[in-house]
Amino acid sequence: MKNEMINDVLNRMASHLDNYQMLTLKNVLLECFAGVSLEIEASSKTDDFILNNATKVNNFLSSKKVEGCSNKSLGYYKKTIDHLLQSIAKDITRITTEDLRTYLAEYHDSRKVSKVTIDNIRRIFSSFFSWLEDEELIMKSPVRRIHKVKTNKLVKETYSDEMLEKMRDSCVNTRDLALIDMLASTGMRVGELVKLNKTDVNFNERECVVLGKGSKERLVYFDARSKIHLMNYLNERHDNDPALFVSINSPHRRLEIGGVEARLKKIGKTVTDERVYPHKFRRTLATAAIDKGMPIEQVQHLLGHQRIDTTLQYAMVNQVNVKNAHRKYIG
């Protein structure tokens, strides 16, 4: 409790003192309280720090919103941070590295989640406490000494050319054919695909504008086959819905993410025992692009990734090419 009280004083004075003065104050407090035990008065209430915590969280979320974070991301940030604060039940300024380590370990054991999930939670905490530090609301982020969680790197499979052709052959309508072609040739996210309107597509340039994460627009490109199949699909439609892809049955409404996933799952069952899902098309495109020599920076831009590390995780190098390269350069 004594160390928490000292840290609380230091955090409150962080915006008023420089580093040398802060160090001096810390040493003075440690000297003054040496051998002294402190206890919280029974009349103290938790309402004040709960309110203060909520205010800081809301301010953090506001800053992330200004930076362009989507409502979905903001909701995930809030849910993750609120769960931490409810579990630890401390003022934010008194949360320590040990508190966070214990929380992450217990969360991993109780929820049986993957290491990837734990590292995602750690990154959210890092962003939050770094913001508190930048705003001079705390002296130093307690997440600094919690390093990235090591995860097992699994080789994620992609669709082969043969598999893609089988899926195309199994389509019973022009919409599904155009759907598969657009996912396969553009590498766009399924959430971006369902937001597309007919006016977003430029058939002459074989490109379309998608609205990606953080409400950022970017151009994606499709091939000649996709152009033909998409034009055939649109020419067959007689509805007035502006959406690029709509439901087959009347009333023809904009196709949702769940509708795309369900349709691909059904198509997949006719050609394979493995699950067919939208995101695998995206990984397939990234792998093929890098495999054929496209610079990683261009693949990053094509997929709309903010960090190049994310692009590298999507792209799985073809093992056959690794073997050939070994023979060429080493063997």
N, C-alpha and C positions, 0 to 999 in steps of 0.2 A: 504493500500500500504506500509506503514511504517513497519508493522509486516512482510510482505512478503520480504521486502528488508533485514530486520534483519535475517530472516530465511535463505535467500539466502547466506548471509555472513557466517552464522554458518555452513551451508551445505558445503560451499567451504573450510572451515577450519577444518572440522570434521576429516580429515585424518592426520592433523598436530598437533592436540592438544588432551590431555587426557580429561576425563570427568570433572575434577575440573577446568581445564583451559577453557573448553568450557562454563561451567556455569559462570565463571568469565567474559568471553568475552560477554556473553549474557546480564549479568547485566550491564556491562559498556555501551553496545550499547543502551540498554533501557534507561539508565540514560542520555546519550548524546543526544538521539533523543526525549527526553520527551518534549512535547509541540511543536515539529517540524512536519510540514506536508510535505510530499514528493509527487511529481508528475513525471510521465514518460515524457521525452522530446518528443515533437511531431515528431522529426526526427527518433526516435527509430523504428526499424523494427522488425517484428516477424520472419524473415527468420532465424536468428541465433538460437533462441530457438527451432524452428521447426526442424532444422537440428540436434541440440543437442538431442532433444527428440528421433528422428529417430535412431540416433547412439546408444542411451541407449537401446531402444527397440530391435534393431538388436543384440546387445551384450547379452541381456537377452535371446533372442531366441537361440543364439548360445550356451549358457550355458545349456539350457534345452535340446538341441539336443545332446550335449555331455553326458547328464544324461540318454539319451535313449528315449526321447519323440518321438512319431511318427510324420510324416509330417502332418497328419490330426490334431493332437493336437497342433502342432506349428502354423498351419494355423488359428486354432480357437483362440489361444492366441493372435496372431498378430491382427486379426480382432477385437477382444474384446478391446484390449488396444488402438489400433488406433482410434476406435470410441470414446473412453473416451477422448483421447487427442484432437481430433477434436472438441468435444463438449465443453470441458473446455477451450481450447486455452490458455494454460499456460505452462511455463517451468515446467518440471516434478518436479524439486526441490521446486517449490512453491505451488504445489497442497496440499490442506489441507483436514482434515477429513470432514469438512463441505462441501467442493466441492464434495467429493465422495458420501456423504450421499444424497446430493441434486441430483446428477446424477442418483444414483440408484433409488431414489423415482420417479423421472421424467421418467426414463426408464420403470419402472414398470407400471406407469399410462398410458404412451403414447403407449407402445407396448402391453399392456394387457397380459403380460407374467406371468407365475406361480412364486410362491415364490422359488421353486426349481431352476428355471432359474436364478433368482436374486442372490441366494446364490452361484451358480456356477460362476457367474460373480464376486461376492465378493471374492471368493477363488482365482480366477485368479489375481485380483488386489493385494490380500494379498501376493501371490507368487512373483509378480513383484516388489512390493515395499519392501518386505523383502529382495529380492536380491539386490536392490539398497542400502538398509541399510547395508547388509553384505559387499558390495563392497565399503562402505564408501562414497557413492555418495550423500546420504541424512543422516540427523542425526537420524531420527526415522520414521518408516513407519506410514503414516497417516491412515492405515487400522487397526492398533492395537486396536483402540477404536470402531471399527465397528464389532459387534459380529455376530455370526452365525444366519442366518435368520431362525426363527421358521417356520416349515412347518407342514401341516396336515399329519398325518400318516395314509395312506389308506391301508386296507388289500387287497393286490393284489392276485387275484385268480391264481390257478395252474390247470393243466390238471389232471383230475381224471384217474384212471386206465381204467375205462370204456370208457372214451373219447379217450384215446390213442388207445384202441383196435378198436374203431369205425373208427378212422382215418386210421389205418392199413388195415382194411377190405375194405375201400373205394379206396385204391390205385389200379390203373389199370396197373401198370408196376413195375418191380423189382427195378428200380432206386428210385422211390418215397418211396417204402417200406424201402429200405436201408437208405434213407435220414431221414425219421422219426425216425427209430431205432437209428441212429447215434446221432441225436440231443437229443433224449430222454435218451440214456444210458451214453453219455459222458458229457453232459452239456456244450459243447464247444460253443463259440460264432459263429454266422453265418459267420462272417468275417474270422474266423479261419477255418471253414469247407470248404469254397470255395477255400482256398489257399492250401488245402491238395492235395498231389500227391499220386499215388498208392504206390510208394516206401516208403512213410511215415508210412505205416500200417504194423504192425507186427501181423500176424494172430495167430501165435503160442502163443504169450503172451497176445493176445487180447488188444493191446494198439497201440497208434499212437502218433507221435510227432507233435504238433501244434505250430504255430508261433503266439504268443499272442501280447497284447499291449506292446509298447516299444521294439518290435522285440525280445521279450523274449520267448525262447522255453520251453515247458513243456510237460510232458506225460499226456495223458488222456486215459481212459480205457472204453471198451465197453463189453457188455454181449454176451453170446453164441448165442442168437437169432440174434443180430446185425451182428455177424460174419457170420452166415449162409446166411442171406439175402444179405450182402455185397459181399460175395463170389459168390453167384448166379448172382448178378448184373454184377460183373466184368467178369464172365465167358461168359455172353451173349454179351459182347461188342466186336466189331471188329475194333475199331478205334485205332489210334496210339497216341492219346493225353495222356500226362502223368497225367492229372488231375484225381482225384478220382471220381469226379462227373462232368458229361458233359451233354450238351443238348440232348434231345431225337432225334430231327430231325437233318439230315445231313445239313451242315458239323458239326460234333460233336465237339463243343468248350466247354471250361471250363465254368461251371455254375457260374453265377455271383450272388451277394447278391439279386439283384432285381428279378432274376429268381427263387431263392429259395422262396422268399416272395410271389411271384405271384402264385407259385405252391401250397404252403401251404394254401393260401387264397382260392384257387379253391377247394382243398380237404376239407377245413373247411366248405365251403358252402353246401357240400353234407351231413354233419352230424350235423351241429349246426348253430344257428343264430348268435353266438358270433364270433368275429374275431379270426382267428388262425394265429399266427406269431411266428417266430423262438425264440425270447427271452423268451417266456413263457415256453419253454421246459427247458431252463437253470434254471429258477426260480423253476420249478417243481422238478428238480433233487436236487437242494439245499435244498428245503423244505423236500423232502423225506429222504435225507441223514441225516439231523439233527433230523428229526422225529424218525428215526430208531436208533439213538444213535451215529452216527459218530461224533467224536470231531470236534468242529468248526474250529480248526486250520487245520485239514485235508481237510475239505470242502473248506476252503480258498485256500489251495494249489491246490486242484482239479479244482477250477474255475479260478485260476490264478489271484486272487485279491492281490493287494499290501497291502491294509489296511483291517483289519478284520471287521471294521465297515461296509464296502461295502458288505461283505458276510452276515452280520446280516440283512441288508436291503433286501437282496434277499430271505432269508429264512423266510417263514411265518409258525409259529408253528400251528400244527393241533389242532383246538379247541376241538375236541373230546378227544384228549390225555390230554389237559389241564383239562378237566372235570374229566377224570379218575384219573389224578394225584391229583386233589383236594380231591377226595373221598378217595384216598389211604393215603395221607399225612396229610390231614386236617379234612375231613368229617368223 
